[in-house]
Amino acid sequence: MSKAVSIKIRFYNYDVVAIGPGKADLLEAVQQYGSISAAGRAMGMSYKRAWDLVNAMNSSFNKPLVETIKGGAHGGGAVVTTFGQSVLGLYRQIEQKSAKSVEHDLAAISKLLKP
């Protein structure tokens, strides 16, 4: 079994995680499924947990990252806003740049871990 050392980046708005790896994954799932509840199910979380995470994101930023669509003949749903797509894109870029900038350090510390 190989060792996996990684870093996780979280941006806080006061004491609330505005966006981190799990919330970014949730945004991607909302994009894919068009629904907060379906995204939560796909990620193995409850409807309430998914909603709480979306509400925390929406409350942390200047504009909503996710907007809900009221039900109708075809049911409701949710969309990641253009602003939300921008935040998600920036977050993923920061993850990639950070991982690249510390890859040698991660390799070095990985060698120091117990097998």
Contact map, one row per residue, 1 for C-alpha under 8 A:
1110000000000000000000000000000000000000000000000000000000000000000000000000000000000000000000000000000000000000000
1111000000000000000000000000000000000000000000000000000000000000000000000000000000000000000000000000000000000000000
1111100000000000000000000000000000000000000000000000000000000000000000000000000000000000000000000000000000000100001
0111110000000000000000000000000000000000000000000000000000000000000000000000000000000000000000000000000000000100000
0011111000000000000000000000000000000000000000000000000000000000000000000000000000000000000000000000000001101100000
0001111100000000000000000000000000000000000000000000000000000000000000000000000000000000000000000010000001000000000
0000111110000000000000000000000000000000000000000000000000000000000000000000000000000000000000000010000000000000000
0000011111000000000110000000000000000000000000000000000000000000000000000000000000000000000000100000000000000000000
0000001111100000000110000000000000000000000000000000000000000000000000000000000000000000000000100000000000000000000
0000000111110000111110000000000000000000000000000000000000000000000000000000000000000000000000000000000000000000000
0000000011111000111100000000000000000000000000000000000000000000000000000000000000000000000000000000000000000000000
0000000001111111111000000000000000000000000000000000000000000000000000000000000000000000000000000000000000000000000
0000000000111111110000000000000000000000000000000000000000010000000000000000000000000000000000000000000000000000000
0000000000011111000000000000000000000000000000000000000000000000000000000000000000000000000000000000000000000000000
0000000000011111100000000000000000000000000000000000000000000000000000000000000000000000000000000000000000000000000
0000000000011111110000000000000000000000000000000000000100010000000000000000000000000000000000000000000000000000000
0000000001111011111100000000000000000000000000000000000110000000000000000000000000000000000000000000000000000000000
0000000001111001111100000000000000000000000000000000000110011000000000000000000000000000000000000000000000000000000
0000000001110000111111110000000000000000000000000000000010000000000000000000000000000000001000000000000000000000000
0000000111100000111111110000000000000000000000000000000000000000000000000000000000000000000000000000000000000000000
0000000111000000001111111000000000000000000000000000000000000000000000000000000000000000000000000000000000000000000
0000000000000000001111111100000000000000000000000000000000000000000000000000000000000000000000000000000000000000000
0000000000000000001111111110000000000000000000000000110010000000000000000000000000000000000000000000000000000000000
0000000000000000001111111111000000000000000000000000000000000000000000000000000000000001001000000000000000000000000
0000000000000000000011111111100000000000000000000000000000000000000000000000000000000000000000000000000000000000000
0000000000000000000001111111110000000011001000000100000000000000000000000000000000000000000000000000000000000000000
0000000000000000000000111111111000000000000000000000000000000000010000000000000100010001000000000000000000000000000
0000000000000000000000011111111100000000000000000000000000000000000000000000000000000000000000000000000000000000000
0000000000000000000000001111111111000011011000000000000000000000000000000000000000000000000000000000000000000000000
0000000000000000000000000111111111110110000000000000000000000000000000000000011100000000000000000000000000000000000
0000000000000000000000000011111111100000000000000000000000000000000000000000001100000000000000000000000000000000000
0000000000000000000000000001111111000010000000000000000000000000000000000000000000000000000000000000000000000000000
0000000000000000000000000000111111110110000000000000000000000000000000000000000000000000000000000000000000000000000
0000000000000000000000000000111111110110000000000000000000000000000000000000111000000000000000000000000000000000000
0000000000000000000000000000011011111110000000000000000000000000000000000001111000000000000000000000000000000000000
0000000000000000000000000000010011111111000000100110000000000000000000000000110000000000000000000000000000000000000
0000000000000000000000000000000000111111100001100110000000000000000000000000000000000000000000000000000000000000000
0000000000000000000000000000010011111111110000000000000000000000000000000000000000000000000000000000000000000000000
0000000000000000000000000100110111111111111000000100000000000000000000000000000000000000000000000000000000000000000
0000000000000000000000000100100000011111111111101100000000000000000000000000000000000000000000000000000000000000000
0000000000000000000000000000000000001111111111100000000000000000000000000000000000000000000000000000000000000000000
0000000000000000000000000000100000000111111110000000000000000000000000000000000000000000000000000000000000000000000
0000000000000000000000000100100000000011111110000000000000000000000000000000000000000000000000000000000000000000000
0000000000000000000000000000000000000001111111000000000000000000000000000000000000000000000000000000000000000000000
0000000000000000000000000000000000000001111111101100000000000000000000000000000000000000000000000000000000000000000
0000000000000000000000000000000000001001100111111100000000000000000000000000000000000000000000000000000000000000000
0000000000000000000000000000000000011001100011111110000000000000000000000000000000000000000000000000000000000000000
0000000000000000000000000000000000000000000001111111000000000000000000000000000000000000000000000000000000000000000
0000000000000000000000000000000000000001000011111111100000000000000000000000000000000000000000000000000000000000000
0000000000000000000000000100000000011011000011111111110000000000000000000000000000000000000000000000000000000000000
0000000000000000000000000000000000011000000000111111111000000000000000000000000000000000000000000000000000000000000
0000000000000000000000000000000000000000000000011111111100000000000000000000000000000000000000000000000000000000000
0000000000000000000000100000000000000000000000001111111110000000000000000000000000000000000000000000000000000000000
0000000000000000000000100000000000000000000000000111111111000000110000000000000000000000000000000000000000000000000
0000000000000000000000000000000000000000000000000011111111100000000000000000000000000000000000000000000000000000000
0000000000000001110000000000000000000000000000000001111111110000000000000000000000000000000000000000000000000000000
0000000000000000111000100000000000000000000000000000111111111001100000000000000000000000000000000000000000000000000
0000000000000000000000000000000000000000000000000000011111111011110000000000000000000000000000000000000000000000000
0000000000000000000000000000000000000000000000000000001111111101000000000000000000000000000000000000000000000000000
0000000000001001010000000000000000000000000000000000000111111100000000000000000000000000000000000000000000000000000
0000000000000000010000000000000000000000000000000000000011111111100000000000000000000000000000000000000000000000000
0000000000000000000000000000000000000000000000000000000000111111000000000000000000000000000000000000000000000000000
0000000000000000000000000000000000000000000000000000000001001111100000000000000000100000000000000000000000000000000
0000000000000000000000000000000000000000000000000000000011101111111000000000000010110000000000000000000000000000000
0000000000000000000000000000000000000000000000000000010011001011111000000000000111111010000000000000000000000000000
0000000000000000000000000010000000000000000000000000010001000001111100000000011110010000000000000000000000000000000
0000000000000000000000000000000000000000000000000000000000000001111110000000011110000000000000000000000000000000000
0000000000000000000000000000000000000000000000000000000000000000011111000001111000000000000000000000000000000000000
0000000000000000000000000000000000000000000000000000000000000000001111100001111000000000000000000000000000000000000
0000000000000000000000000000000000000000000000000000000000000000000111110011100000000000000000000000000000000000000
0000000000000000000000000000000000000000000000000000000000000000000011111111100000000000000000000000000000000000000
0000000000000000000000000000000000000000000000000000000000000000000001111111000000000000000000000000000000000000000
0000000000000000000000000000000000000000000000000000000000000000000000111110000000000000000000000000000000000000000
0000000000000000000000000000000000000000000000000000000000000000000000111111000000000000000000000000000000000000000
0000000000000000000000000000000000000000000000000000000000000000000001111111100000000000000000000000000000000000000
0000000000000000000000000000000000100000000000000000000000000000000111110111110000000000000000000000000000000000000
0000000000000000000000000000000001110000000000000000000000000000000111100011111000000000000000000000000000000000000
0000000000000000000000000000010001110000000000000000000000000000011110000001111100000000000000000000000000000000000
0000000000000000000000000000011001100000000000000000000000000000011110000000111110000000000000000000000000000000000
0000000000000000000000000010011000000000000000000000000000000000111000000000011111111000000000000000000000000000000
0000000000000000000000000000000000000000000000000000000000000001111000000000001111111000000000000000000000000000000
0000000000000000000000000000000000000000000000000000000000000000100000000000000111111100000000000000000000000000000
0000000000000000000000000000000000000000000000000000000000000011100000000000000111111110000000000000000000000000000
0000000000000000000000000010000000000000000000000000000000000001110000000000000111111111000000000000000000000000000
0000000000000000000000000000000000000000000000000000000000000000100000000000000111111111100000000000000000000000000
0000000000000000000000000000000000000000000000000000000000000000000000000000000001111111110000000000000000000000000
0000000000000000000000000000000000000000000000000000000000000000100000000000000000111111111000000000000000000000000
0000000000000000000000010010000000000000000000000000000000000000000000000000000000011111111100000000000000000000000
0000000000000000000000000000000000000000000000000000000000000000000000000000000000001111111110000000000000000000000
0000000000000000000000000000000000000000000000000000000000000000000000000000000000000111111111000000000000000000000
0000000000000000001000010000000000000000000000000000000000000000000000000000000000000011111111100000000000000000000
0000000000000000000000000000000000000000000000000000000000000000000000000000000000000001111111110000000000000000000
0000000000000000000000000000000000000000000000000000000000000000000000000000000000000000111111111000000000000000000
0000000000000000000000000000000000000000000000000000000000000000000000000000000000000000011111111100000000000000000
0000000110000000000000000000000000000000000000000000000000000000000000000000000000000000001111111110000000000000000
0000000000000000000000000000000000000000000000000000000000000000000000000000000000000000000111111111000000000000000
0000000000000000000000000000000000000000000000000000000000000000000000000000000000000000000011111111100000000000000
0000000000000000000000000000000000000000000000000000000000000000000000000000000000000000000001111111110000000000000
0000011000000000000000000000000000000000000000000000000000000000000000000000000000000000000000111111111000000000000
0000000000000000000000000000000000000000000000000000000000000000000000000000000000000000000000011111111000000000000
0000000000000000000000000000000000000000000000000000000000000000000000000000000000000000000000001111111100000000000
0000000000000000000000000000000000000000000000000000000000000000000000000000000000000000000000000111111111000000000
0000000000000000000000000000000000000000000000000000000000000000000000000000000000000000000000000011111111100000000
0000000000000000000000000000000000000000000000000000000000000000000000000000000000000000000000000000111111110000000
0000000000000000000000000000000000000000000000000000000000000000000000000000000000000000000000000000011111111000000
0000110000000000000000000000000000000000000000000000000000000000000000000000000000000000000000000000011111111100000
0000100000000000000000000000000000000000000000000000000000000000000000000000000000000000000000000000001111111110000
0000000000000000000000000000000000000000000000000000000000000000000000000000000000000000000000000000000111111111000
0000100000000000000000000000000000000000000000000000000000000000000000000000000000000000000000000000000011111111100
0011100000000000000000000000000000000000000000000000000000000000000000000000000000000000000000000000000001111111100
0000000000000000000000000000000000000000000000000000000000000000000000000000000000000000000000000000000000111111100
0000000000000000000000000000000000000000000000000000000000000000000000000000000000000000000000000000000000011111110
0000000000000000000000000000000000000000000000000000000000000000000000000000000000000000000000000000000000001111111
0000000000000000000000000000000000000000000000000000000000000000000000000000000000000000000000000000000000000001111
0010000000000000000000000000000000000000000000000000000000000000000000000000000000000000000000000000000000000000111
